[in-house]
Amino acid sequence: MTADDNDRWLLSYYRVSEINGALFFGRVARIMRPGYLQSQVTHHFADEAAHSSYWTSCMEDLGFYPEKQRAAYQDRYFTALGVPANLMEVMAITLVFEKRVIGHYRRHLAHPDTHPRIRQTIERIMLDERRHVKYVREALDEMGARYGAEFVSRTLERYEEADENAYGGFVSEFGERMTFLESAVELAARTPTAG
């Protein structure tokens, strides 16, 4: 398998995950009460749709089109936890997921072989991801008064545990496609030295 095949697969996976995110937040925004949070969720929906377009453009610039993907990362959450039952759970799973995305993208950016066009796309998306984390944290803080701060905290812990399992399964299943997940030590061990 060539690096181009891995890039195409991974960027296609990123793209379909963004599409799933847009569809999810579109449904949530449609049924929310009017107000600041509804506005933020609507912007989040639009951001996710834009991100899928950014990945599509990135792939086209690299000379290929997205490949069909059977599933997205979010599917692993819903398989493990079911669909969120209320807005607090939507915000909790969103916070955990957005933090995972940021961490994953940081690892991708840190790899020296990341193509400049992929790097540009990740950096553009990361601006939105940080804003998403901010509004979601604020919403969860406010929801602590309604649901109880301890209940919100336990919900976050439950979703973080599910995320660890989901990400572990993702890496176990597809890790060979993502050389950027290797540590610098692992990369150095594989790199021949001049002798």
C-alpha positions as CSV (number, residue, x, y, z in Angstrom):
1,M,0.0,0.0,0.0
2,T,1.4,3.4,-0.9
3,A,1.3,6.5,1.2
4,D,-1.1,8.0,-1.4
5,D,-3.5,5.2,-0.7
6,N,-3.2,5.8,3.0
7,D,-3.7,9.5,2.6
8,R,-6.8,9.0,0.4
9,W,-8.3,6.5,2.9
10,L,-7.6,8.7,5.9
11,L,-8.8,12.0,4.4
12,S,-11.9,10.2,3.1
13,Y,-12.5,9.0,6.7
14,Y,-12.0,12.5,8.0
15,R,-14.5,13.8,5.4
16,V,-17.2,11.3,6.2
17,S,-16.8,12.0,9.9
18,E,-17.3,15.7,9.2
19,I,-20.4,14.9,7.1
20,N,-21.8,12.8,10.0
21,G,-21.1,15.6,12.4
22,A,-22.9,18.1,10.2
23,L,-26.0,15.8,9.9
24,F,-26.0,15.3,13.7
25,F,-25.7,19.0,14.6
26,G,-28.3,19.9,11.9
27,R,-30.8,17.6,13.5
28,V,-30.0,19.0,17.0
29,A,-30.2,22.6,15.9
30,R,-33.5,22.0,14.2
31,I,-35.2,21.0,17.4
32,M,-33.6,23.3,19.9
33,R,-35.3,26.2,21.7
34,P,-34.3,29.6,20.3
35,G,-31.3,31.2,21.9
36,Y,-27.6,31.5,22.2
37,L,-26.9,27.8,22.3
38,Q,-29.2,27.1,19.3
39,S,-27.2,29.7,17.4
40,Q,-23.9,28.0,18.4
41,V,-25.1,24.6,17.4
42,T,-26.3,25.9,14.1
43,H,-22.9,27.4,13.5
44,H,-21.3,24.1,14.5
45,F,-23.5,22.3,11.9
46,A,-22.3,24.7,9.2
47,D,-18.7,24.3,10.3
48,E,-18.9,20.6,10.1
49,A,-20.3,20.8,6.6
50,A,-17.6,23.2,5.6
51,H,-14.9,20.9,7.0
52,S,-16.1,18.1,4.8
53,S,-15.9,20.4,1.8
54,Y,-12.3,21.4,2.9
55,W,-11.3,17.7,3.0
56,T,-12.9,17.2,-0.5
57,S,-11.0,20.2,-1.9
58,C,-7.8,19.0,-0.2
59,M,-8.1,15.6,-1.9
60,E,-8.9,17.1,-5.2
61,D,-5.8,19.3,-4.9
62,L,-3.8,16.2,-4.1
63,G,-5.1,14.6,-7.3
64,F,-7.8,12.2,-6.1
65,Y,-11.4,12.0,-5.0
66,P,-12.8,10.7,-1.7
67,E,-13.4,7.0,-1.5
68,K,-16.6,5.6,-0.1
69,Q,-16.4,4.9,3.7
70,R,-18.6,2.3,5.4
71,A,-18.6,4.2,8.8
72,A,-17.4,7.2,10.6
73,Y,-15.7,7.6,13.9
74,Q,-18.9,8.8,15.6
75,D,-20.6,5.5,14.8
76,R,-18.2,3.9,17.4
77,Y,-19.7,6.2,20.1
78,F,-23.3,5.5,19.2
79,T,-22.6,1.7,19.1
80,A,-21.1,1.9,22.6
81,L,-23.4,4.4,24.2
82,G,-26.5,4.8,22.2
83,V,-27.9,8.1,21.0
84,P,-27.6,11.0,23.6
85,A,-30.9,11.3,25.5
86,N,-30.8,15.0,26.2
87,L,-29.0,18.2,25.3
88,M,-26.6,17.8,28.2
89,E,-25.5,14.5,26.8
90,V,-25.2,16.0,23.3
91,M,-22.9,18.6,24.7
92,A,-20.9,16.1,26.8
93,I,-20.3,13.7,23.9
94,T,-19.4,16.8,21.7
95,L,-16.8,18.0,24.2
96,V,-15.2,14.6,24.4
97,F,-15.2,14.2,20.7
98,E,-13.9,17.6,19.9
99,K,-11.0,17.2,22.3
100,R,-10.2,13.8,20.6
101,V,-10.3,15.4,17.2
102,I,-7.9,18.2,18.3
103,G,-5.5,15.7,19.9
104,H,-5.6,13.5,16.8
105,Y,-5.0,16.4,14.4
106,R,-2.1,17.7,16.6
107,R,-0.5,14.3,16.2
108,H,-1.0,14.4,12.4
109,L,0.4,17.9,12.3
110,A,3.5,16.9,14.3
111,H,4.5,14.2,11.9
112,P,7.3,15.5,9.6
113,D,5.9,13.7,6.5
114,T,2.5,15.4,6.6
115,H,1.8,16.9,3.2
116,P,1.7,20.8,3.3
117,R,-1.8,20.7,1.7
118,I,-3.1,18.4,4.4
119,R,-1.4,20.5,7.1
120,Q,-3.1,23.6,5.7
121,T,-6.5,21.9,5.9
122,I,-6.0,20.7,9.5
123,E,-4.8,24.1,10.7
124,R,-7.9,25.7,9.1
125,I,-10.3,23.2,10.8
126,M,-8.5,23.5,14.1
127,L,-9.6,27.1,14.4
128,D,-13.2,26.0,14.4
129,E,-12.6,23.0,16.7
130,R,-11.1,25.3,19.5
131,R,-14.2,27.5,19.2
132,H,-16.5,24.5,19.5
133,V,-14.7,23.3,22.7
134,K,-15.2,26.8,24.2
135,Y,-18.9,27.1,23.6
136,V,-19.6,23.5,24.6
137,R,-17.6,23.9,27.9
138,E,-19.6,27.0,28.7
139,A,-22.9,25.2,27.9
140,L,-22.0,22.3,30.2
141,D,-21.0,24.7,33.0
142,E,-24.4,26.3,32.7
143,M,-26.1,22.9,32.6
144,G,-24.5,22.0,35.9
145,A,-27.2,24.1,37.6
146,R,-30.0,22.1,36.0
147,Y,-28.5,18.6,36.0
148,G,-26.1,18.9,38.9
149,A,-22.4,19.4,38.4
150,E,-21.6,15.9,39.7
151,F,-24.0,14.3,37.2
152,V,-22.4,16.3,34.3
153,S,-19.0,15.3,35.5
154,R,-20.0,11.6,35.7
155,T,-21.5,11.8,32.2
156,L,-18.3,13.3,30.8
157,E,-16.3,10.5,32.5
158,R,-18.5,7.8,31.0
159,Y,-18.1,9.4,27.5
160,E,-14.3,9.8,28.0
161,E,-14.1,6.0,28.8
162,A,-16.2,5.2,25.7
163,D,-13.9,7.5,23.7
164,E,-10.8,5.7,24.9
165,N,-12.3,2.4,23.8
166,A,-13.5,3.8,20.5
167,Y,-10.2,5.4,19.7
168,G,-8.3,2.3,20.8
169,G,-10.4,0.2,18.4
170,F,-9.9,2.7,15.6
171,V,-6.1,2.7,16.0
172,S,-6.1,-1.1,16.4
173,E,-8.1,-1.5,13.2
174,F,-6.6,1.2,11.1
175,G,-3.3,2.3,12.7
176,E,-1.2,1.0,9.9
177,R,-2.7,3.7,7.7
178,M,-1.6,6.5,10.1
179,T,2.1,6.6,10.4
180,F,1.9,9.9,12.2
181,L,0.6,8.0,15.3
182,E,4.0,6.5,15.8
183,S,6.1,8.2,18.4
184,A,9.3,10.0,17.5
185,V,11.2,7.1,19.2
186,E,9.4,4.5,17.0
187,L,10.1,6.6,13.9
188,A,13.8,7.0,14.8
189,A,14.1,3.3,15.4
190,R,12.8,2.6,11.8
191,T,15.0,5.3,10.2
192,P,18.3,4.0,8.9
193,T,21.3,5.9,10.1
194,A,24.2,6.8,7.9
195,G,27.1,4.6,8.7
